[in-house]
């Protein structure tokens, strides 16, 4: 792949009126609208019809990450409110280890009303869990890095249990309303499993257990991986050069049996941009392994653009991963990716995409444009003119270039 192209961000701007944004989900997940794009043609459906549109030889790949209640509201003795938004454990600690910890943990956070919270100052909160009163303390240990240390009085209780009782659903920042009880379920996919995301993989919010069963009955393969979605997914591009935008580093967990499925798949369709980022990152890990059997599963932001124009096939790259896993007797691959997909990127794994409608001038609109080319604008214009609902709680699309 040649050196990364120069991107004019203004070309990925479109007018998104506030009334087109969905601020809550449809009452039934699969009642959302579905835009179907194939070979340049756009058609309108309801999401519950999606099974009939998936190619018979397809493998759907779902992100089974589970959103944690990452938004915590604490209070100083003076009464000043402090909001803590958990981002990720400090010191590159695994998310699962931190959530399972029954001792103190340190997290990188976003902090509301930070100017009111002094470094070293402790905020205390009592939480009742199973009729026991747990004393929680949160200490700001580094104001610049926004590192917060959490400690609690009962070492039989995990950090996950604490935030499950204290925290709120981390709705996207553009949703300016109070969290509702229904958000706890609605901002979570029906197949969510592995705790660790602070934002939902929203393309999957439309699926129901009935649809998953219909797909299985139709012989359409379903596979799962995990990419813990970070709050960076909402970060606007502010740098003058798009390539200088700091991409968020996200944790991936990939079952080895998925690798063989991708090798054998006739048509691979990720459910959501997070699944797409993971699958494409896997390819580049395979490329790294071909060149260095001891390569790490870490894909830097611009790595795909820094290699020669001729690269191994998907089969060769994924066979290298499968051999690596066999030699190390692994059931799961653990990695990190910052991969930045924008126009000029050549897709190596994904042949279709199920996704929602994204914000203008965002990394996600760049990814969609990279996948389907200039037709992205026709798709978004059609959606705006035909009452589609946009962003996280909005409607869906199935895109097949």
Beta strands, then each sheet from edge to edge (+ up, - down):
strand 1: 33-38
strand 2: 41-46
strand 3: 58-63
strand 4: 65-67
strand 5: 71-75
strand 6: 81-89
strand 7: 105-112
strand 8: 122-129
strand 9: 132-142
strand 10: 147-152
strand 11: 194-197
strand 12: 221-227
strand 13: 250-255
strand 14: 267-271
strand 15: 298-299
strand 16: 332-337
strand 17: 352-356
strand 18: 396-400
sheet 1: 2+ 1- 18- 17+ 14+ 3+ 12+ 13- 16+ 15+
sheet 2: 4+ 11+
sheet 3: 5+ 6- 7+ 10- 9+ 8-
end
